[in-house]
Amino acid sequence: SLCSILFDAAAVGLALDLSPELTRAVTNVICCLCFNSSYHRGDPEFEATLRYSQGIVDTVAKDSLVDIFPWLQIFPNADLRLLKQCVSIRDNLLQKKFEEHKADYSDHVQRDLMDALLRAKRSAENNNTAEISADSVGLSDDHLLMTVGDIFGAGVETTTTVLKWAVTYLIHHPQVQRNIQEELDSKLGG
């Protein structure tokens, strides 16, 4: 866990790059919210998730002529190829999780976002109103997968970035660190 890594590094006075550790921790929390899955370091599915997520961020963050001139896609482009590979890995993982959730689905248990979306889709499908269907309200299987993918991607990157900036701020403002610690100690006990 993030805490044990921080404690171990502090115990031996080791400098630690928090960026990958924060990304791992946030990705695990978002996986739990979206798929009711939590992972341990080294889990192949988790490592693949981290790689594809970072690959998408790295390639999308670059300025590319393909963004301005889409017809340039026909020419060899390493970044575009990497992006397509990462998106394919993401889509396969999402599809796997979706199929698992459909197989395990119960109207009586809502474990995560995927279950909530499946419940909404089934509710719309069971609605007897002719003008309202699951597809008409954007609840096709593809829409569900895109929604979870968007929440996952935005949740991981945004939260990780905010945490990195918060840590950076606290490093440069030790008095704020002390104030936070004092408040935590007074409210939670320390």
C-alpha positions as CSV (number, residue, x, y, z in Angstrom):
1,S,0.0,0.0,0.0
2,L,1.0,3.6,-0.4
3,C,1.4,4.0,3.4
4,S,3.7,1.1,3.8
5,I,5.9,2.3,0.9
6,L,6.1,5.8,2.5
7,F,6.9,4.3,5.9
8,D,9.6,2.0,4.5
9,A,11.2,4.8,2.5
10,A,11.2,7.1,5.5
11,A,12.6,4.5,7.8
12,V,15.8,4.2,5.7
13,G,15.9,7.9,4.7
14,L,15.2,7.0,1.0
15,A,14.2,9.7,-1.4
16,L,11.0,8.6,-3.2
17,D,9.3,9.8,-6.4
18,L,5.7,9.9,-5.3
19,S,4.3,10.3,-8.8
20,P,4.1,6.6,-9.7
21,E,3.0,5.7,-6.1
22,L,0.2,8.2,-6.1
23,T,-0.9,7.0,-9.6
24,R,-1.0,3.4,-8.3
25,A,-3.0,4.4,-5.2
26,V,-5.5,6.5,-7.1
27,T,-5.9,3.9,-9.9
28,N,-6.7,1.3,-7.3
29,V,-9.4,3.5,-5.7
30,I,-10.9,4.3,-9.1
31,C,-10.9,0.6,-10.0
32,C,-12.7,-0.1,-6.8
33,L,-15.3,2.5,-7.6
34,C,-15.8,1.5,-11.2
35,F,-15.4,-2.3,-11.1
36,N,-15.3,-3.3,-7.4
37,S,-11.8,-4.5,-8.0
38,S,-8.7,-3.8,-5.9
39,Y,-5.3,-4.9,-6.9
40,H,-1.9,-5.7,-5.4
41,R,1.4,-4.5,-6.8
42,G,2.5,-6.8,-9.6
43,D,-1.0,-8.0,-10.6
44,P,-0.9,-8.3,-14.4
45,E,-4.3,-6.7,-15.0
46,F,-3.4,-3.8,-12.7
47,E,0.0,-3.3,-14.3
48,A,-1.7,-3.4,-17.8
49,T,-4.2,-0.8,-16.5
50,L,-1.4,1.5,-15.3
51,R,0.6,1.1,-18.6
52,Y,-2.4,1.8,-20.9
53,S,-3.5,4.8,-18.8
54,Q,-0.1,6.3,-18.8
55,G,0.3,5.6,-22.5
56,I,-2.9,7.5,-23.3
57,V,-1.9,10.4,-21.1
58,D,1.5,10.6,-22.6
59,T,0.3,10.5,-26.2
60,V,-2.7,12.8,-25.8
61,A,-0.6,15.4,-24.0
62,K,1.7,15.8,-26.9
63,D,1.0,18.3,-29.6
64,S,0.5,16.4,-32.8
65,L,0.0,17.5,-36.4
66,V,-2.5,14.7,-36.7
67,D,-4.8,16.7,-34.3
68,I,-4.8,19.6,-36.8
69,F,-4.6,17.6,-40.0
70,P,-6.4,14.2,-39.4
71,W,-5.6,13.0,-42.9
72,L,-1.9,12.6,-41.7
73,Q,-3.0,9.4,-40.0
74,I,-2.2,7.5,-43.2
75,F,1.6,8.2,-42.5
76,P,3.6,6.2,-40.0
77,N,3.3,7.8,-36.6
78,A,4.7,6.2,-33.4
79,D,2.6,8.2,-31.0
80,L,-0.6,7.5,-32.9
81,R,0.3,3.8,-33.0
82,L,1.0,3.8,-29.2
83,L,-2.3,5.6,-28.6
84,K,-4.2,3.0,-30.6
85,Q,-2.5,0.1,-28.8
86,C,-3.4,1.7,-25.4
87,V,-7.0,2.3,-26.4
88,S,-7.3,-1.3,-27.6
89,I,-5.9,-2.6,-24.3
90,R,-8.3,-0.3,-22.4
91,D,-11.3,-1.4,-24.5
92,N,-10.4,-5.1,-24.0
93,L,-10.1,-4.6,-20.2
94,L,-13.4,-2.7,-20.0
95,Q,-15.2,-5.3,-22.1
96,K,-13.9,-8.1,-19.8
97,K,-15.1,-6.2,-16.7
98,F,-18.4,-5.5,-18.4
99,E,-19.0,-9.2,-19.3
100,E,-18.1,-10.2,-15.8
101,H,-20.6,-7.7,-14.4
102,K,-23.3,-8.8,-16.7
103,A,-22.7,-12.5,-15.7
104,D,-22.8,-11.6,-12.0
105,Y,-25.5,-9.0,-12.1
106,S,-28.2,-8.9,-9.4
107,D,-30.9,-6.4,-9.0
108,H,-30.5,-6.6,-5.3
109,V,-26.8,-5.7,-5.1
110,Q,-25.0,-2.6,-6.4
111,R,-21.3,-3.0,-5.9
112,D,-20.0,-0.2,-8.1
113,L,-20.5,2.2,-11.0
114,M,-20.8,-0.6,-13.6
115,D,-23.6,-2.3,-11.6
116,A,-25.4,1.1,-11.3
117,L,-25.2,1.6,-15.0
118,L,-26.4,-1.9,-15.7
119,R,-29.3,-1.4,-13.3
120,A,-30.3,1.8,-15.1
121,K,-30.0,0.1,-18.5
122,R,-32.2,-2.8,-17.4
123,S,-34.7,-0.5,-15.8
124,A,-35.0,1.4,-19.1
125,E,-35.3,-1.8,-21.0
126,N,-38.1,-3.0,-18.7
127,N,-39.9,0.4,-19.0
128,N,-43.1,-0.2,-21.1
129,T,-43.2,3.3,-22.5
130,A,-42.6,3.0,-26.3
131,E,-40.9,6.3,-26.7
132,I,-38.3,5.6,-24.0
133,S,-35.8,2.8,-24.5
134,A,-32.3,2.0,-23.2
135,D,-30.8,3.1,-26.5
136,S,-32.8,6.3,-26.7
137,V,-31.5,7.5,-23.3
138,G,-27.9,6.6,-24.1
139,L,-27.7,3.3,-22.3
140,S,-26.5,0.9,-24.9
141,D,-23.6,-1.4,-24.0
142,D,-21.2,0.9,-25.9
143,H,-22.5,3.9,-23.9
144,L,-22.0,2.1,-20.6
145,L,-18.5,1.1,-21.6
146,M,-17.7,4.7,-22.7
147,T,-19.1,6.2,-19.5
148,V,-17.0,3.9,-17.3
149,G,-14.0,4.5,-19.5
150,D,-14.4,8.3,-19.2
151,I,-14.9,8.2,-15.5
152,F,-11.9,6.0,-15.1
153,G,-9.6,8.0,-17.3
154,A,-10.7,11.4,-15.9
155,G,-10.7,10.2,-12.3
156,V,-7.2,8.7,-12.4
157,E,-5.5,11.5,-14.2
158,T,-7.3,14.4,-12.5
159,T,-7.0,13.1,-9.0
160,T,-3.4,12.1,-9.3
161,T,-2.5,15.5,-10.7
162,V,-4.3,17.3,-7.8
163,L,-2.6,15.1,-5.3
164,K,0.9,15.7,-6.8
165,W,0.3,19.5,-6.7
166,A,-1.0,19.3,-3.1
167,V,2.1,17.4,-2.0
168,T,4.3,19.9,-3.9
169,Y,2.5,22.8,-2.1
170,L,2.9,21.1,1.3
171,I,6.6,20.5,0.7
172,H,7.1,24.2,0.1
173,H,4.9,25.3,3.0
174,P,5.8,23.3,6.1
175,Q,3.6,25.5,8.3
176,V,0.6,24.4,6.4
177,Q,1.7,20.8,6.9
178,R,1.9,21.4,10.6
179,N,-1.5,23.1,10.7
180,I,-3.1,20.1,8.9
181,Q,-1.4,17.6,11.2
182,E,-2.5,19.6,14.3
183,E,-6.1,19.6,13.0
184,L,-6.0,15.9,12.2
185,D,-4.6,15.1,15.6
186,S,-7.2,17.3,17.4
187,K,-10.2,15.8,15.4
188,L,-9.1,12.2,15.0
189,G,-6.7,11.8,17.9
190,G,-3.0,11.6,17.5
